[in-house]
Amino acid sequence: MLKRHAELRSAYSDGQHDSASLRAAKFAEALLRFLQQELTGEHIGFNRRIGNLTDECLKLEKLPKATGDESLRIIVPRALSFLHTIRNKRGVAHESGDVDANEIDAATCVRVADWCLCELIRLFNAVSLEEAQELVDAVAMRQTPDIWAVSGKKRVLDSSLGYKEQTLLLLYSEPETAVPAEELYEWTEHPLMKNYRRDVLNKLHADRFIEYDRESEMITLSPTGAQEVEEKILPKVRTR
């Protein structure tokens, strides 16, 4: 599941909308097998094709309540059916779809897949949905070809981006940890640290795109900031 989820996030970040939808369907097939095993003790083998994923999801919905949590039996399977339908009906796997592969469909697939993983983490680890999202963001392989790692530093290759956009993009490339303000300042090559704090970090913090801990001088990208990168900054970079 994690492998398919990472492939989905990577395809979306690279602007490969049709590939993202296809990978979302593969994620759905992997997660379906997990649910089958968890709820019934057996699953369709990976060496066998799933004939009709929606029918298999409906079978889970009909299981007795005592079999497992309602989210595992009903809500997540319906989400998986949606992901598979996007692939089959929206011009992704077939030319007959009435809508070509597009950014909105791909972004929706990413969000739905994220939610499914969050539900699993929430249910099996007894954490909040917000904590689960942080874990999903941490395991997601954010591949950002617009970032160049060189000699222990990072550089945003698109020099037309402003300091705020560069900062968010750099943080997005570091999903597992907070980043020292000093490093971000050096990576963006802002001319003055005092002004970087005032004009970039403080304003991004006020907009809730980052969490700026002024005592430790550590910066963490927020879910809102990650969304800003995925929906606005990455598409802008790719069109240049």
DANOR-V315431 format. One record per pair of residues at least 4 apart in sequence whose ideal C-beta (glycine too) atoms are under 7 Angstrom apart, sorted by sequence separation. I is the first residue (numbers start at 1). GAP is how many residues later the second one is. If there is no record, write none. Layout:
I|GAP ; I|GAP
This chain:
1|4 ; 2|4 ; 3|4 ; 4|4 ; 5|4 ; 6|4 ; 7|4 ; 8|4 ; 9|4 ; 10|4 ; 16|4 ; 17|4 ; 18|4 ; 19|4 ; 20|4 ; 21|4 ; 22|4 ; 23|4 ; 24|4 ; 25|4 ; 26|4 ; 27|4 ; 28|4 ; 29|4 ; 30|4 ; 31|4 ; 32|4 ; 33|4 ; 34|4 ; 35|4 ; 36|4 ; 37|4 ; 44|4 ; 52|4 ; 53|4 ; 54|4 ; 55|4 ; 57|4 ; 58|4 ; 63|4 ; 68|4 ; 69|4 ; 70|4 ; 71|4 ; 72|4 ; 74|4 ; 75|4 ; 76|4 ; 77|4 ; 78|4 ; 79|4 ; 80|4 ; 81|4 ; 82|4 ; 84|4 ; 85|4 ; 86|4 ; 101|4 ; 102|4 ; 103|4 ; 104|4 ; 105|4 ; 106|4 ; 107|4 ; 108|4 ; 109|4 ; 110|4 ; 111|4 ; 112|4 ; 113|4 ; 114|4 ; 115|4 ; 116|4 ; 117|4 ; 118|4 ; 119|4 ; 120|4 ; 121|4 ; 127|4 ; 128|4 ; 129|4 ; 130|4 ; 131|4 ; 132|4 ; 133|4 ; 134|4 ; 135|4 ; 136|4 ; 161|4 ; 162|4 ; 163|4 ; 164|4 ; 165|4 ; 166|4 ; 167|4 ; 168|4 ; 169|4 ; 170|4 ; 179|4 ; 181|4 ; 182|4 ; 183|4 ; 184|4 ; 192|4 ; 193|4 ; 194|4 ; 195|4 ; 196|4 ; 197|4 ; 198|4 ; 199|4 ; 200|4 ; 201|4 ; 202|4 ; 203|4 ; 221|4 ; 223|4 ; 224|4 ; 225|4 ; 226|4 ; 227|4 ; 228|4 ; 229|4 ; 230|4 ; 232|4 ; 233|4 ; 234|4 ; 235|4 ; 11|5 ; 37|5 ; 68|5 ; 70|5 ; 71|5 ; 87|5 ; 88|5 ; 92|5 ; 122|5 ; 127|5 ; 149|5 ; 150|5 ; 156|5 ; 161|5 ; 174|5 ; 179|5 ; 185|5 ; 196|5 ; 197|5 ; 204|5 ; 205|5 ; 213|5 ; 221|5 ; 228|5 ; 229|5 ; 36|6 ; 37|6 ; 44|6 ; 50|6 ; 67|6 ; 86|6 ; 87|6 ; 91|6 ; 121|6 ; 148|6 ; 190|6 ; 204|6 ; 205|6 ; 36|7 ; 90|7 ; 91|7 ; 122|7 ; 147|7 ; 148|7 ; 205|7 ; 212|7 ; 11|8 ; 12|8 ; 36|8 ; 89|8 ; 91|8 ; 161|8 ; 171|8 ; 185|8 ; 11|9 ; 90|9 ; 91|9 ; 92|9 ; 147|9 ; 148|9 ; 210|9 ; 211|9 ; 33|10 ; 63|10 ; 91|10 ; 122|10 ; 146|10 ; 156|10 ; 190|10 ; 202|10 ; 210|10 ; 33|11 ; 90|11 ; 118|11 ; 121|11 ; 146|11 ; 185|11 ; 201|11 ; 210|11 ; 211|11 ; 8|12 ; 11|12 ; 61|12 ; 146|12 ; 210|12 ; 60|13 ; 61|13 ; 156|13 ; 209|13 ; 118|14 ; 121|14 ; 156|14 ; 170|14 ; 208|14 ; 8|15 ; 90|15 ; 118|15 ; 121|15 ; 209|15 ; 210|15 ; 7|16 ; 8|16 ; 61|16 ; 154|16 ; 181|16 ; 208|16 ; 209|16 ; 60|17 ; 167|17 ; 170|17 ; 32|18 ; 118|18 ; 201|18 ; 4|19 ; 8|19 ; 86|19 ; 117|19 ; 154|19 ; 209|19 ; 57|20 ; 181|20 ; 29|21 ; 32|21 ; 39|21 ; 57|21 ; 167|21 ; 4|22 ; 5|22 ; 114|22 ; 147|22 ; 166|22 ; 4|23 ; 57|23 ; 86|23 ; 146|23 ; 147|23 ; 29|24 ; 32|24 ; 39|24 ; 57|24 ; 28|25 ; 32|25 ; 35|25 ; 144|25 ; 163|25 ; 1|26 ; 4|26 ; 83|26 ; 147|26 ; 53|27 ; 54|27 ; 163|27 ; 39|28 ; 53|28 ; 144|28 ; 1|29 ; 39|29 ; 83|29 ; 144|29 ; 1|30 ; 38|30 ; 54|30 ; 82|30 ; 83|30 ; 142|30 ; 53|31 ; 142|31 ; 155|32 ; 1|33 ; 39|33 ; 79|33 ; 142|33 ; 153|33 ; 154|33 ; 163|33 ; 167|33 ; 38|34 ; 39|34 ; 153|34 ; 140|35 ; 182|35 ; 184|35 ; 79|36 ; 164|36 ; 181|36 ; 35|37 ; 79|37 ; 138|37 ; 163|37 ; 167|37 ; 180|37 ; 137|38 ; 138|38 ; 180|38 ; 181|38 ; 164|39 ; 171|39 ; 76|40 ; 164|40 ; 178|40 ; 179|40 ; 35|41 ; 168|41 ; 178|41 ; 35|42 ; 178|42 ; 76|43 ; 32|48 ; 71|48 ; 171|48 ; 31|49 ; 172|49 ; 171|50 ; 72|51 ; 28|52 ; 71|52 ; 168|53 ; 69|54 ; 171|54 ; 172|54 ; 28|55 ; 27|56 ; 28|56 ; 168|57 ; 172|57 ; 25|58 ; 24|59 ; 25|59 ; 168|60 ; 169|60 ; 168|61 ; 24|62 ; 25|62 ; 24|63 ; 169|64 ; 21|65 ; 22|65 ; 168|65 ; 21|66 ; 165|68 ; 21|69 ; 22|70 ; 21|71 ; 22|71 ; 18|74 ; 158|79 ; 21|80 ; 160|80 ; 158|82 ; 18|83 ; 17|84 ; 21|84 ; 17|85 ; 21|85 ; 24|85 ; 31|85 ; 17|86 ; 20|86 ; 27|86 ; 17|88 ; 21|88 ; 17|89 ; 20|89 ; 24|89 ; 137|89 ; 20|90 ; 133|90 ; 146|91 ; 12|94 ; 12|95 ; 12|98 ; 8|101 ; 9|101 ; 8|102 ; 8|105 ; 5|108 ; 5|112 ; 107|124 ; 13|129 ; 13|130 ; 9|131 ; 10|131 ; 13|131 ; 9|132 ; 103|132 ; 9|133 ; 10|133 ; 6|134 ; 5|135 ; 6|135 ; 2|137 ; 13|221 ; 15|223
